[in-house]
Amino acid sequence: MLKRVRLYSLSTCPVCKKVKEFLKNNSIEFELIEVDTLEGGEQWVALKELRKINPNETFPTLIVEKATVGFDENSIKRILEINES
């Protein structure tokens, strides 16, 4: 199973730096979005996406999404949180 990891961060935030270091030290590939370094429109889009997950817009915000490859029914059920009755 693959996991997509995305980190919303500020370039000057000490806690954000700790999260980045933790991910790197554990060989976790991640998408880094340093919101304060983005240009106007990109920053607006990033903050809009962040608000959907974290309405308080606090940093860092780490998102770990799960993905499955191929057809693994049990894995798909776990990801979609489908319980059999």
C-alpha positions, 0 to 999 in steps of 0.5 A: 500500500502506498501513502501520499504524504503532504505537508503544509508548512511555513519556511520560518516555522520551527515546528514545521522544520521538526516535522520535515526533519522527522519525515526525512530521517524516516525516509518518508517521501512527501510533498512540501507546500511552504505557503509563505513562499508561494506567489499570490494565486498559488498561495490563495489556492494552497490556503483554500485547500488547507482550510478544507482540512484545517479550518484554523490554518495552523502550521504545520499541517500534515496529511497522510492519504492512503492509496491502494494499487490493483484490486485488493478488496480488503485494502479498499474496504479499509481505506473507504471504511466499509464495514461488512454487515 
